[in-house]
Every structure is written in structure tokens, then in C-alpha cells.
């Protein structure tokens, strides 16, 4: 994505904890090679699946911390990457509600009934 004269990397990671690590590495590599000036990683705070809810925003911040403190990546490079967390919601019966495991199971259950 190009904003003005700056090139910004945008990565939206919705479902995978481990991919966040690779997203950050990829952004650092592209910023260091001057292919982009900044990176923006967008992740959910409440990714739900049938058994649990993951806070991928918290995971992304932890991975960035590890890169800085244990992998020796310069803080100057990491400051060029913003991490934005969002809350997934679902529109149910006329109102917006935070998505959680119970609602997800309800949605998947009604979808199975619809297509059965």
C-alpha cells in the first residue's frame, strides 16, 4: 500500500498465532531492505474457534517483545511496525455483539441446519 510517498506494508492476520511471527519477520526484512518504510499488522483480540478464544493482539505484542529482547532486532526497526488489535463482532437479532465461543457454536449450528 502506498500512502503519499511512503510505502506501508499491511498484513491482516485473522486466525493463526504462528503466522504472526513470520508476518513480523517479513515486515522487518522488507523495511530493512527499503522496500517499505512502515508495517501495519492488524489482528483480532478475540479470535474464536470451537474450543477457545485467542488474543492474537497479545500474541503479536509478545512476539515483537521477543524479537527485541532475545533475537537482537533493533528497536529502531520494530518502532516502524504498528500492531492494531480489533474486537470481532457478529450481528445477531438486530444488534452487534462480541463474538465468543458460544455465539460461534450457535452460528455454525444454525448454518448446518440451513444446509442439511
N, C-alpha and C positions, 0 to 999 in steps of 0.2 A: 504494500500500500504506500502511496506517496502522498505526503501532506506538505504542501508548499514545496520547498526544496529538500525536505528531509524524507528519507525512506524509512518506513516503520514496518517492522515485522509484526504480523498479527497471527496469533495462534489461539484457537478456541479448543480447549480440551474438555470434553464433556464426561468421559467415562472411565479413564484409565489412569490409575496412580503412577504406574511405572513410566508411561509415556511423558509425563510432566518432566521427568529428569532429562529425557532426550530433547524435549522442546527447549529447555533452558540451555543445554549444551549447544544445540543448533543455533540458538539466538546469539550466544556468546561468540561462536565461531564466525557467524556472518557479520556481527558488529566488529569483531577484531579484524576481519578481512576488508572492512569498509564497504561491504555490500549493502549495509543498512546502518542507520545511525542509532535507532532505538528499537526495542522489542516490547510487545504488549502481549501478556499471557492472560487469557480470560478463562476462569474455572469456576465451577459451582461450589457453593458452600454445603450443599445438601444433595449430592448425587445419590439417588436411591436405587437399590436393586432389591430383589425379593427377600434377602436376608438381613440387610444392614443399610446404613446411610453413611457415606464417606464425606468428609470435609476436604475436598481437593484444594481449596484455598490454603488451608493449614498445611497440607502436604507440600504445596508449591513453595510456601514460605520456608518450610523446613529444609527442602532441597536447596533453596538458594542459600540458606544459612550454612549448610554442609559444603557447598561449593566454595564459599568464602572462608570458612574456618578450618576445613580439613583438606580440601583439594587445592588450596592455594590460588584460587581465581581472584584476581584483583577486584577490590571493591569498586574501583572506577568502572570496570566493565559491567558489574552487576547493577550499579546505580542507573544504567541505561535501559534496564529491563523493569517494566512495571507489571505487577501482578494485581489483577482485579478479580474479586470474588463476587458472585451473584447468587441469589436465592431462587431456586427453581420453584415455580408456582404452577398450579393447574386450575382451570376454570370449571367449577363443579356447581351445578344447580344455581347458576346465576351469580356466583361470587368467586373471587380469587382466593385460593388457599395455598399454604406452603405444601409442597409435595413431600410426602413421607412414605414409609413402607406400607402403612395401612391403606393410604389412598392409592398407591401404586398397585397393590394387590387387587383393590376394588376395580380399578380401571382395566387391568389385564383380565380380570374375571368377567367383566361385562363385555369386553371385546371378544373373548372366547365364546360367550353365549350368543353374541351377534352373528358370528361366523359359523356357528355349529349347525 
